[in-house]
Amino acid sequence: MGSCFAENMGKRLDGLTLKLLNQPFGTQFNPIRILKALAFEPLKITDLYAEGDFYLHPDFHSNFISQSPEGLMEEIHAKQEETQAFLYQADTLILTFGTAYFYHDNILNRPIANCHKQASQRFAKHMNQVSEITEAYRAFIKSHPQLHIILTVSPVRHTRDGMMENSVSKASLRLAAHEIAKEFPGQVTYFPAFEIMMDELRDYRFYEKDLIHPNEIALDYIWQKFKETYFSSELVAVDVAWERIITTLHHRPHPTKKHLHIANLEKLKGELASQFPSVDYSKLAEKLAAEILSLKASLGS
């Protein structure tokens, strides 16, 4: 959970067919707003913003949108229930902090996560102090002793805050993550995605054209470092096998060699269950089965 960087890493983990929930509430940049979403508190229909014929909630991403207030509340509540159930079964939680800044809604008289393009005079901008972040996470971590929590600071610059303000914000997030990990050494670890981007990949050839977001080369590099840090030997084996299977799936055989390609795919499909009995490979098995059927159909045409 967290910033768009968290979403990218989540998609890569999902590619390994791990049982995970990626960004259930959409992107959340502020660490305390992330915890607010994980508090699963009752929602107030009076808090909703109207945007034309649609309604949005200030604590959630614009992915949650409905033409009726009741419909939006039901949609968010369903996702809250799903996420809460998943969280209490999970053993790992990965959180990426994007910015220490947040907005206070002067009409609702409380902090919010998303302004949803409402009038700017409605909001006041503030920054969370390190002590506020650490105190909030202290309570959350103590109430979830079963979780290994991995904290990261997003390497994406929040230029909307201003470059100087972004530096102060990132420093606050980094110090907060350091203090939290130091206080809970057996439960919380810090993964240095920010430092890898700033120090090891300190060149604009590792950025997209906007010079803000890491490009695919940088993300691949950070992903490799993440695997080296957290993957067990079994998961490394799964990763290698998955790469081989995905490469085979993407291969387009010569028409004269389709029979051999089908045989190879069927062999891979049969190996999945025997090699990785504890891994849920159903998604990949479905892709393999669909590709085999497609190839067989093309042979018959």
ABEGO torsion letter per residue (X at the ends): XEBAAAAAAAAAAAAAGBBBBBGAAEBBABAAAAAAAAAGBBBBAAABBBBEABBBBAABBAABBBABAAAAAAAAAAAAAAAAAAAAABABBBBBBABABBBBBAAAGBBBABAGGBBAAABBBBBBBAAAAAAAAAAAAAABAABBBBBBBBABBBAAAEAAAAAAAAAAAAAAAAAAAAABAAABBBBBAAAAAAAAABBAAABBAAGABBBAAAAAAAAAAAAAAABBAAAAAAAAAAAAAAAAAABBBBAAAAAAAAAAAAAAAAAAAAABAABBAAAAAAAAAAAAAAAAAAAAX
